[in-house]
Amino acid sequence: MTAALLRAQSTRFAGLDPLLPAAVEPPPGDLLTAALPDGERVSAVLTRTLIEPGTPQSLWSASEVFELHPLLGAADGGALDPLLRALPGRLTAAGTDTACVVTWPSRDAAAARALMTHGFIPLSVLAVRTTPPPPSDPVPGVVVRRATRADLDVLVESALAEVAYSAQVGGAIPRSDARAVKRAALRAHLTQGDPIWLAERDGVAVGHAEGWHTESRPGSWAETRVRHGRWGYVNCLSVLPHARHAGVGRALMDVAHADLSPRTVGSFLYYNPPNPLSPAFWARQGYRPLWTVWEVRPAAALR
Ligand SMILES: CC(C)(COP(=O)(O)OP(=O)(O)OC[C@H]1O[C@@H](n2cnc3c(N)ncnc32)[C@H](O)[C@@H]1OP(=O)(O)O)[C@@H](O)C(=O)NCCC(=O)NCCS
């Protein structure tokens, strides 16, 4: 059944959004099946992942994550409903630091109704850059350069400002070890040569961006999200609160995109739809939603 559903799902995804990759086999987990009113059968695999404390992921994810990987074949996202109905009985989550997650094509509008009915919210979006804006004018007084290990202290402050803001309007979790986690992650990225761009205004640090390249190839994580090829990935963009809305973010991304784009098929990133700043910012930078990550936190709030 799985192979036929995968083929049909790939065909449907391609018709829904030409930038979606072919559907790939779900990871191992618990199998759920359901019958649709017309007799068609759909299925899903439920996985459970524990996020290690002290990892970068722990700053944007609940510690215990149940993820549903639906296989709807040719059916539209409304067919999620019978699978979501079966879900509460299959979750063993207890406590508040838990989540249930479904990642589904943003353009499948019928899925949104089914997910919202069961308590899911569209907490983040994976967006791809389809329409780069024309080059913008330089921002007076702002210089963007590649950061070095000597900049670690200001990078940590900038990264923590992003966590603090995104914890209000998105999925970030300001855990007690956030400073140490960010410091270790930034140091590791600098050491392995991933680009980090630092913005200075009149010589004072006011924000930063992080990114790297990722290859979508058979068996890779990226293959589940974007078509095969080499992609630029923007991991973090932050401008300190007092410096926002003055062109610093735009100046950072002008340089970041110029550095990331050679020999790539495109670039992608995640942002939080409830964030009042970033969706408008990223749309102006030429990004549009490809996948929506629907989430219930805690998992027991699923209905
Ligand atoms: C999102 C963020 C990085 C954008 O950086 P920024 O320096 O504030 O952005 P910019 O000043 O370059 O402005 C971006 C756009 O907003 C517009 N803008 C400018 N002033 C504005 C204002 N007062 N209100 C709303 N929009 C404004 C600009 O017109 C600009 O559009 P343009 O590029 O087409 O001219 C920054 O606001 C931030 O750090 N927010 C908190 C953390 C966060 O949300 N990070 C992103 C996570 S994905």
The ligand as an SDF file (V2000), in Angstrom:
LIG
                    3D

 48 50  0  0  0  0  0  0  0  0999 V2000
   12.9350   40.5330   11.2860 C   0  0  0  0  0  0  0  0  0  0  0  0
   14.1820   41.4260   11.4380 C   0  0  0  0  0  0  0  0  0  0  0  0
   15.4250   40.5790   11.3810 C   0  0  0  0  0  0  0  0  0  0  0  0
   14.1800   42.4170   10.2730 C   0  0  0  0  0  0  0  0  0  0  0  0
   15.2970   43.2770   10.3900 O   0  0  0  0  0  0  0  0  0  0  0  0
   15.1190   44.8740   10.3160 P   0  0  0  0  0  0  0  0  0  0  0  0
   16.4550   45.4540   10.3670 O   0  0  0  0  0  0  0  0  0  0  0  0
   14.1400   45.2820   11.3420 O   0  0  0  0  0  0  0  0  0  0  0  0
   14.4570   44.9960    8.8680 O   0  0  0  0  0  0  0  0  0  0  0  0
   14.6090   46.2080    7.8470 P   0  0  0  0  0  0  0  0  0  0  0  0
   14.7020   47.5040    8.5650 O   0  0  0  0  0  0  0  0  0  0  0  0
   15.6840   45.8650    6.8950 O   0  0  0  0  0  0  0  0  0  0  0  0
   13.2220   46.2610    7.1930 O   0  0  0  0  0  0  0  0  0  0  0  0
   12.6420   45.2000    6.4940 C   0  0  0  0  0  0  0  0  0  0  0  0
   11.4280   45.7330    5.8230 C   0  0  0  0  0  0  0  0  0  0  0  0
   10.5360   46.2530    6.7620 O   0  0  0  0  0  0  0  0  0  0  0  0
   10.1410   47.5840    6.3530 C   0  0  0  0  0  0  0  0  0  0  0  0
   10.1020   48.4960    7.4780 N   0  0  0  0  0  0  0  0  0  0  0  0
   10.9370   49.4900    7.7370 C   0  0  0  0  0  0  0  0  0  0  0  0
   10.5580   50.1410    8.8240 N   0  0  0  0  0  0  0  0  0  0  0  0
    9.4620   49.5510    9.2620 C   0  0  0  0  0  0  0  0  0  0  0  0
    8.5870   49.7740   10.3550 C   0  0  0  0  0  0  0  0  0  0  0  0
    8.7710   50.7820   11.2080 N   0  0  0  0  0  0  0  0  0  0  0  0
    7.5550   48.9310   10.5420 N   0  0  0  0  0  0  0  0  0  0  0  0
    7.3420   47.9180    9.6800 C   0  0  0  0  0  0  0  0  0  0  0  0
    8.1340   47.6890    8.6280 N   0  0  0  0  0  0  0  0  0  0  0  0
    9.1720   48.4850    8.4210 C   0  0  0  0  0  0  0  0  0  0  0  0
   11.1140   48.0720    5.4010 C   0  0  0  0  0  0  0  0  0  0  0  0
   10.3870   48.8000    4.4290 O   0  0  0  0  0  0  0  0  0  0  0  0
   11.7890   46.8720    4.8860 C   0  0  0  0  0  0  0  0  0  0  0  0
   11.2320   46.5530    3.6400 O   0  0  0  0  0  0  0  0  0  0  0  0
   12.1440   46.7680    2.3250 P   0  0  0  0  0  0  0  0  0  0  0  0
   13.3170   45.8560    2.4820 O   0  0  0  0  0  0  0  0  0  0  0  0
   11.2480   46.3680    1.2260 O   0  0  0  0  0  0  0  0  0  0  0  0
   12.5130   48.2220    2.3190 O   0  0  0  0  0  0  0  0  0  0  0  0
   14.1790   42.1990   12.7670 C   0  0  0  0  0  0  0  0  0  0  0  0
   13.0080   42.9450   12.8590 O   0  0  0  0  0  0  0  0  0  0  0  0
   14.3210   41.3180   13.9990 C   0  0  0  0  0  0  0  0  0  0  0  0
   15.4260   41.0430   14.4610 O   0  0  0  0  0  0  0  0  0  0  0  0
   13.1820   40.8570   14.5700 N   0  0  0  0  0  0  0  0  0  0  0  0
   13.2120   40.0360   15.7790 C   0  0  0  0  0  0  0  0  0  0  0  0
   13.8270   38.6690   15.5540 C   0  0  0  0  0  0  0  0  0  0  0  0
   13.2040   37.9900   14.3660 C   0  0  0  0  0  0  0  0  0  0  0  0
   11.9990   38.0160   14.1800 O   0  0  0  0  0  0  0  0  0  0  0  0
   14.0680   37.3650   13.5600 N   0  0  0  0  0  0  0  0  0  0  0  0
   13.6490   36.6740   12.3580 C   0  0  0  0  0  0  0  0  0  0  0  0
   13.4500   35.2550   12.6570 C   0  0  0  0  0  0  0  0  0  0  0  0
   12.9800   34.3780   11.1650 S   0  0  0  0  0  0  0  0  0  0  0  0
  1  2  1  0
  2  3  1  0
  2  4  1  0
  2 36  1  0
  4  5  1  0
  5  6  1  0
  6  7  2  0
  6  8  1  0
  6  9  1  0
  9 10  1  0
 10 11  2  0
 10 12  1  0
 10 13  1  0
 13 14  1  0
 14 15  1  0
 15 16  1  0
 15 30  1  0
 16 17  1  0
 17 18  1  0
 17 28  1  0
 18 19  1  0
 18 27  1  0
 19 20  2  0
 20 21  1  0
 21 22  1  0
 21 27  2  0
 22 23  1  0
 22 24  2  0
 24 25  1  0
 25 26  2  0
 26 27  1  0
 28 29  1  0
 28 30  1  0
 30 31  1  0
 31 32  1  0
 32 33  2  0
 32 34  1  0
 32 35  1  0
 36 37  1  0
 36 38  1  0
 38 39  2  0
 38 40  1  0
 40 41  1  0
 41 42  1  0
 42 43  1  0
 43 44  2  0
 43 45  1  0
 45 46  1  0
 46 47  1  0
 47 48  1  0
M  END
$$$$
